[in-house]
Amino acid sequence: MAQEISTQRLANDIREAVIKPAFMDEELKADDRTLIFINPMENLMVGGPAVHSGLTGRKSDVDTYGEYARHSGNALSGKDPMRIDRIGAYAARYAAKNLVAAGLAEACEVQLSYSIGFSRPVSIQVETFGTGKLSDEELSARLERHFDFRLAGILKNFNLRHLPSLHKGRFYQRLAVYGHVGRVDLTLPWEATDEADMLKEG
């Protein structure tokens, strides 16, 4: 109970001493619906070699798009598929490819933002760089309606738990070289465009 009280007090203090002053001269301000998360999962004990095998120094540019596109500072290789920063990148790639395949944009970047304690993204944003046939907000709404961006949903949709057994145990090993996207030598589920027709319909 003491921990709960101190966490709430800290949230109130942050709202008063940090958030309100920082947004004082801004049009957009925090309100009663603004959520402040302070250690929402209490002690997070999952970590170590079971989920991180020490390859994070490679960073995402090696695993994904090089200098072509923006990406997070997290690596994909060397992480268990339970890590949302790895498979969230796959889900974002899949969503963007399907929007382009649907003819709704010529270029597309999808950003998914997750927070500890929430199974779904707290933010889904689409950037079509002026090539969208609909507004970026409408495209974001379509993704939210039709795609399951929960960790469990991504695992199931891409069959990530069983892909190693279907590839003689070498699926993730083969992904660790030559990148995780745009591969023509592997059939990767996040490269499919099987949801394009559904996105066209709205």
C-alpha positions in Angstrom: 0.0 0.0 0.0 2.9 2.4 0.8 4.4 1.7 -2.6 1.0 2.5 -4.3 0.7 5.8 -2.3 4.2 6.9 -3.1 3.8 6.1 -6.8 0.6 8.2 -6.9 2.3 11.0 -5.0 5.2 10.9 -7.5 2.8 11.0 -10.4 1.1 14.1 -8.9 4.5 15.7 -8.3 5.6 15.1 -11.9 2.3 16.5 -13.2 2.7 19.7 -11.1 6.5 20.2 -11.3 7.3 18.9 -14.8 4.4 18.5 -17.1 2.4 21.7 -16.3 5.4 24.0 -16.5 6.7 22.3 -19.7 3.3 22.8 -21.5 2.5 26.2 -20.0 3.0 28.0 -23.3 1.8 25.2 -25.5 -1.7 25.0 -27.1 -1.8 21.2 -26.5 -1.8 20.6 -22.7 -2.1 17.5 -20.5 -5.6 17.1 -19.0 -7.3 14.6 -16.7 -7.2 11.9 -19.4 -3.4 12.2 -19.7 -1.8 9.0 -18.3 1.4 9.1 -16.4 3.2 5.8 -16.0 5.7 5.2 -13.2 7.0 1.7 -13.0 3.6 0.2 -14.0 4.7 -3.4 -13.8 6.5 -2.9 -10.5 9.6 -5.1 -10.6 10.2 -6.2 -14.2 12.3 -9.4 -13.8 12.3 -10.7 -17.4 15.7 -10.1 -19.0 19.2 -11.5 -19.4 20.3 -14.0 -22.0 16.9 -15.7 -22.2 15.5 -12.6 -24.1 18.7 -10.6 -24.9 21.7 -12.3 -26.3 24.0 -9.4 -26.6 23.6 -8.3 -30.2 21.9 -5.0 -29.5 25.0 -3.1 -30.4 24.3 -3.9 -34.1 21.2 -1.6 -33.9 18.3 -1.6 -36.3 19.9 0.0 -39.3 21.8 -3.2 -39.9 18.8 -5.4 -39.4 16.3 -3.2 -41.3 16.5 -0.3 -43.7 20.0 1.1 -43.5 19.9 4.8 -44.1 16.7 4.6 -46.1 14.1 4.9 -43.3 13.7 6.0 -39.7 13.7 3.3 -37.1 14.2 2.9 -33.4 17.5 2.5 -31.6 16.8 -1.2 -30.7 18.2 -4.1 -32.5 16.2 -7.0 -33.8 18.7 -9.8 -33.9 19.5 -11.6 -30.7 16.1 -11.0 -29.1 13.5 -13.5 -28.2 10.2 -13.1 -30.2 8.5 -12.1 -27.0 10.3 -8.8 -27.3 7.9 -6.3 -28.7 10.7 -4.0 -30.0 11.6 -6.9 -32.4 8.3 -8.2 -33.5 6.6 -4.8 -33.4 9.0 -3.8 -36.2 7.8 -6.8 -38.2 4.1 -5.8 -37.6 4.8 -2.2 -38.7 6.6 -3.5 -41.9 3.6 -5.8 -42.6 1.1 -3.0 -42.1 3.0 -0.5 -44.3 3.5 -3.0 -47.1 -0.2 -3.8 -47.2 -1.2 -0.2 -47.3 1.1 0.3 -50.3 -0.1 -2.9 -51.9 -3.7 -1.7 -51.5 -2.9 1.3 -53.6 -3.6 3.6 -50.7 -0.1 5.2 -50.7 3.0 5.1 -52.8 5.3 5.2 -49.8 4.5 4.5 -46.2 6.0 4.4 -42.7 4.1 3.0 -39.8 5.1 3.8 -36.2 3.8 1.7 -33.3 4.4 2.9 -29.8 4.0 0.5 -26.9 4.0 1.0 -23.1 4.6 -1.5 -20.3 1.3 -2.5 -18.9 -0.7 -2.2 -22.1 -1.2 -5.1 -24.6 -2.0 -2.8 -27.5 0.0 0.1 -28.9 -0.7 3.4 -27.2 -0.1 5.1 -30.6 -0.4 4.0 -34.2 0.8 6.6 -36.7 1.1 6.5 -40.5 3.3 8.8 -42.6 2.8 8.6 -46.4 5.0 11.6 -47.2 2.2 13.2 -49.3 1.5 10.1 -51.4 -1.6 8.8 -49.5 -4.9 8.5 -51.3 -6.5 9.1 -47.9 -5.4 11.1 -44.9 -2.7 9.6 -42.7 -5.2 9.7 -39.8 -7.7 7.6 -41.8 -5.0 5.1 -42.7 -4.0 4.8 -39.1 -7.6 4.2 -38.1 -7.9 1.5 -40.7 -4.8 -0.3 -39.4 -6.2 0.0 -35.8 -9.5 -1.6 -37.0 -8.1 -4.5 -39.0 -4.7 -5.4 -37.5 -4.0 -7.1 -34.2 -0.9 -5.3 -33.0 -0.9 -7.1 -29.6 2.2 -9.1 -28.8 0.1 -12.3 -28.7 -1.6 -11.4 -31.9 1.6 -10.8 -33.8 3.1 -14.1 -32.5 0.0 -15.9 -33.7 -0.4 -14.2 -37.0 3.3 -14.7 -38.0 3.5 -18.2 -36.4 6.8 -17.0 -34.7 6.9 -19.8 -32.2 6.8 -22.5 -34.8 8.9 -21.1 -37.6 12.2 -22.5 -36.3 10.8 -26.0 -36.4 9.7 -25.5 -39.9 13.2 -24.3 -40.9 15.2 -27.1 -39.2 15.8 -24.8 -36.2 17.7 -22.2 -38.3 15.0 -19.6 -38.9 16.3 -16.9 -36.5 19.9 -17.8 -37.3 19.2 -17.1 -41.0 17.5 -13.8 -40.1 20.6 -12.6 -38.2 22.5 -12.0 -41.5 21.5 -10.0 -44.5 18.6 -8.2 -42.7 15.1 -8.9 -41.5 13.2 -7.1 -44.3 13.1 -7.2 -48.1 14.5 -10.7 -48.2 14.0 -12.6 -51.4 15.7 -15.8 -50.2 13.3 -16.4 -47.3 9.5 -16.5 -47.2 8.9 -14.1 -44.3 5.3 -13.6 -43.0 5.7 -9.8 -42.5 6.6 -9.4 -46.2 3.1 -10.8 -47.3 0.5 -8.4 -48.7 -2.5 -10.6 -48.0 -4.4 -7.9 -46.2 -4.4 -5.3 -49.0 -7.9 -6.1 -50.3 -9.3 -5.7 -46.7 -7.7 -2.3 -46.3 -9.1 -1.1 -49.6 -12.6 -1.8 -48.3 -12.1 0.4 -45.3 
